[in-house]
């Protein structure tokens, strides 16, 4: 045996090994012999398993609502919301945070995503990054402030990087939430809100990019959208704070104005032009009948809230 081979064997021998007992690691009896099935049957098994996810998310809506209220309070107080995650969970956090600014024109500092292994981990697995408890704690200590809200994303509920970040965040005076696919996670009692989505064993054993990942995506969509609604960045069910960065979105702004006001397309185009492209100002002006300067002033007095501005102009 060569010296190099001996060194590699020694390194492998001292690396820690953890056998995870989370439901996501158990074997799914519905997908046994998956590799012997026809393509259509494989797809059927996956689809039938996926149907369990929305019901599992529905069972934790109270916990999601509590998390929404914590986030709204933090953001109204000038604080931030942080996502800490590893692997698929972390990437979903990055995706959710990245989509909020273009969809709702939210300040980019409101939602901060932290991924074990750094930006490189978006594209490939970074070895042992999720096991770096001290790294998660150090990152949280560096950027989390009192009054922030920290959401840990971990399919198993035990990822050391995530738990390290949550512990450090709580010590800094931040609110803490753990979102996972393990209702039995030991860390449930160490956070302010625990969201344990019961998605059960995966079709491919341990592949948490499947049902567990889908559940996390649904929860994050539900959570962040509700936060934006509560913060007044939606009028009725219309995106009134969107950023028009292309022709399609500029057209959507006209459609939103038409839907919200019942005015003709040309009227909405003129109003938007008079408002210098500001959708909220154009909307308030058209609905209230006020001039653009009055609409803009009412929005400023109501913390940029459309319904508040309309109430001021009606009084």
Secondary structure as the mmCIF struct_conf table of DSSP 4:
data_model
#
loop_
_struct_conf.conf_type_id
_struct_conf.id
_struct_conf.beg_label_comp_id
_struct_conf.beg_label_asym_id
_struct_conf.beg_label_seq_id
_struct_conf.end_label_comp_id
_struct_conf.end_label_asym_id
_struct_conf.end_label_seq_id
HELX_RH_AL_P HELX_RH_AL_P1 UNK A 3 UNK A 14
BEND BEND1 UNK A 15 UNK A 15
BEND BEND2 UNK A 22 UNK A 22
HELX_RH_3T_P HELX_RH_3T_P1 UNK A 23 UNK A 25
BEND BEND3 UNK A 26 UNK A 26
HELX_RH_3T_P HELX_RH_3T_P2 UNK A 29 UNK A 31
TURN_TY1_P TURN_TY1_P1 UNK A 32 UNK A 33
HELX_RH_3T_P HELX_RH_3T_P3 UNK A 34 UNK A 36
BEND BEND4 UNK A 37 UNK A 37
HELX_RH_AL_P HELX_RH_AL_P2 UNK A 39 UNK A 58
TURN_TY1_P TURN_TY1_P2 UNK A 59 UNK A 60
HELX_RH_AL_P HELX_RH_AL_P3 UNK A 61 UNK A 76
TURN_TY1_P TURN_TY1_P3 UNK A 77 UNK A 78
STRN STRN1 UNK A 81 UNK A 85
HELX_RH_AL_P HELX_RH_AL_P4 UNK A 87 UNK A 104
TURN_TY1_P TURN_TY1_P4 UNK A 108 UNK A 109
BEND BEND5 UNK A 110 UNK A 110
STRN STRN2 UNK A 111 UNK A 115
TURN_TY1_P TURN_TY1_P5 UNK A 116 UNK A 117
HELX_RH_3T_P HELX_RH_3T_P4 UNK A 119 UNK A 122
TURN_TY1_P TURN_TY1_P6 UNK A 123 UNK A 123
BEND BEND6 UNK A 124 UNK A 124
TURN_TY1_P TURN_TY1_P7 UNK A 127 UNK A 128
HELX_RH_3T_P HELX_RH_3T_P5 UNK A 129 UNK A 131
HELX_RH_AL_P HELX_RH_AL_P5 UNK A 133 UNK A 143
TURN_TY1_P TURN_TY1_P8 UNK A 146 UNK A 147
STRN STRN3 UNK A 149 UNK A 153
BEND BEND7 UNK A 155 UNK A 157
HELX_RH_AL_P HELX_RH_AL_P6 UNK A 160 UNK A 171
TURN_TY1_P TURN_TY1_P9 UNK A 172 UNK A 173
STRN STRN4 UNK A 175 UNK A 180
BEND BEND8 UNK A 181 UNK A 181
TURN_TY1_P TURN_TY1_P10 UNK A 183 UNK A 184
HELX_RH_3T_P HELX_RH_3T_P6 UNK A 186 UNK A 190
BEND BEND9 UNK A 191 UNK A 192
STRN STRN5 UNK A 193 UNK A 196
BEND BEND10 UNK A 201 UNK A 201
BEND BEND11 UNK A 203 UNK A 204
TURN_TY1_P TURN_TY1_P11 UNK A 205 UNK A 206
TURN_TY1_P TURN_TY1_P12 UNK A 208 UNK A 210
HELX_RH_AL_P HELX_RH_AL_P7 UNK A 211 UNK A 230
TURN_TY1_P TURN_TY1_P13 UNK A 231 UNK A 232
STRN STRN6 UNK A 234 UNK A 235
TURN_TY1_P TURN_TY1_P14 UNK A 236 UNK A 237
STRN STRN7 UNK A 238 UNK A 239
BEND BEND12 UNK A 241 UNK A 241
BEND BEND13 UNK A 246 UNK A 246
HELX_RH_AL_P HELX_RH_AL_P8 UNK A 247 UNK A 261
HELX_RH_AL_P HELX_RH_AL_P9 UNK A 265 UNK A 274
TURN_TY1_P TURN_TY1_P15 UNK A 275 UNK A 277
HELX_RH_AL_P HELX_RH_AL_P10 UNK A 279 UNK A 288
HELX_RH_AL_P HELX_RH_AL_P11 UNK A 292 UNK A 301
TURN_TY1_P TURN_TY1_P16 UNK A 302 UNK A 304
HELX_RH_AL_P HELX_RH_AL_P12 UNK A 306 UNK A 314
#
